Amino acid sequence: MVPGRVPAGEVLLRGLKLTRRWGGLVAVNEVSLDLERGSVHAVIGTNGAGKSTLINLLSGEFPPSSGQVELLGQDISAWSQPRRARAGLGRSYQRNTIYPSFSVLENCRLSAQSRFQQP
């Protein structure tokens, strides 16, 4: 295996019993999932079901109230978003006009380059 590369089918990102509460509101309740290299994944549900909150927990925008996030088997639950991005974990938002003059490839490459930037 090449260092830094994960074979198809191996878990890249894992959420273990992720929960997020705001006071008495439970937005995500003990959700566990494995995201594997070479697979397509989707999170679906109605408005208010916790889809965005789950993505925010995985990406580090919100800390979990309980549970854990692992990247390549390492617990990254306490890592900041910039640290996660440098380790290769990023997310996109529902905006497709951030750099409208760039191609899809150029937009993706720009996002990926943040992994190699030093703080």
BELZIWO-V444991 format. One record per backbone hydrogen bond with DSSP energy under -0.5 kcal/mol. NH is the residue of the N-H (numbers start at 1). CO is the residue of the C=O. E is the energy in kcal/mol with one decimal. If there is no record, write none. Layout:
BEGIN
NH_CO_E + NH_CO_E
END
This chain:
BEGIN
5_2_-2.2 + 9_37_-3.0 + 10_7_-2.0 + 12_35_-2.7 + 13_35_-1.6 + 14_70_-2.6 + 15_33_-2.8 + 16_68_-3.0 + 17_15_-0.6 + 18_31_-2.9 + 19_66_-2.5 + 20_28_-2.2 + 22_25_-2.7 + 25_22_-2.3 + 27_20_-2.2 + 27_25_-0.7 + 28_20_-1.3 + 30_28_-0.6 + 31_18_-2.5 + 33_15_-2.1 + 35_13_-3.3 + 36_34_-0.6 + 37_10_-2.3 + 39_36_-1.6 + 44_42_-0.5 + 49_46_-1.9 + 54_50_-2.4 + 55_51_-2.1 + 56_52_-2.6 + 57_53_-2.1 + 58_54_-2.3 + 59_55_-2.4 + 60_56_-1.0 + 61_56_-1.4 + 62_56_-1.5 + 65_19_-2.5 + 66_19_-1.6 + 68_16_-1.8 + 70_14_-2.9 + 71_74_-2.5 + 72_12_-3.1 + 72_70_-0.5 + 74_71_-1.9 + 76_69_-3.0 + 77_69_-0.7 + 79_76_-1.9 + 84_80_-2.2 + 85_81_-2.6 + 86_82_-2.3 + 87_83_-1.3 + 88_85_-1.4 + 89_84_-2.9 + 90_88_-0.7 + 95_93_-2.1 + 100_97_-0.7 + 102_99_-1.9 + 107_103_-2.4 + 108_104_-2.6 + 109_105_-2.9 + 110_106_-2.3 + 111_107_-1.9 + 112_108_-2.6 + 113_109_-2.1 + 114_110_-0.6 + 114_111_-1.1 + 115_112_-1.7 + 116_113_-1.6 + 117_114_-1.0
END
